[in-house]
């Protein structure tokens, strides 16, 4: 993805909104909107946005897991499996 091809002034957004929406859905690349020559907003299609949000959520979970390992807040796999089997028997 080369962002330099995806930078447009706000006037372009105003004049070509429906075309931009169509292209965003097809290309699945974000579009940077500038105002007074400065990047102000990034817009993207909903699929890409949802995928980004899912990726962020997974990275947060991974980071939490790594932190727990570093803090020694872990259990051996055998103990976890044994606990799950015991829970299952109690039902």
N, C-alpha and C positions, 0 to 999 in steps of 0.2 A: 504494500500500500504506500503510495507516494502522496503525501498530503499536499505538496505544492500544486498538484493538479486539482485539488479539492478545496481551494480557497476562493471565496467570492465575497464581494461587498454586499452590504445589506440592501442596496438598491437592486441588485440582481435577484435577491430573494423576493423582494416585493414584486418585481416584474415577472418572475418565472416560478412562482410557488408550486403550481400543479406539476410542472415539468420536473422540478427538483424532487418532489415527493415520489414521482414515478421513477426517476433515476436512482434515488436512494434505495428504493425497494429492490430494484434490479441489480444494482452494483454492490449493494451491501458494504459501502464505504462511507465513513462520516464526511460531513461537509463543514468546513470552518467558515463562519460568517464574520466579516470584519466591519468595524464602524470607525470612521476616521482613520483608516489604515491600520487599526489595531484589532487583533483577534478578540472577539467578544463571546461568541457562541459556537458550540459544536452541535450539529443535528445529525441524527442517524435514523435508520429504519428500525421498526419495533423489534424485529427478529434479532438484529445485531445487539440492540439495547438489552433485551432479555438474556441473550447469551453472555453478554458482558456482566450482567448482574449475577448470573449463576456462577460464572468464573470467579467473581469477587467473593461470593459466599463460600465456595469451595476453598479458596485460598485462605479465608479467615479460619475455617475449620482446620485446615492443614497447619496454619500458624499456631492455633490453640493446641493442637496435638504435639507439635514440636516443643512448645513451651512446657507442656505437662511432662514430656520426656526429660527435658533439661532439668526440671525441678524434682525429678524422681517420683512423680505422681503417676505411677504405672503399676499394673499387676501382671504377673506371669500369665500367659495364655491359658495354661492348664487350669489355673484357679478360676479364670473367667468362664471357661467351658464347663467346669465342674459346677459353678454357681448357676449357670443357665440350665444344666440338667436337673439340678435340685429344684429350681423354680418350676420347671416343667412337671416334675413329679408331684409337687404340691397342688397342682390345679386339679 
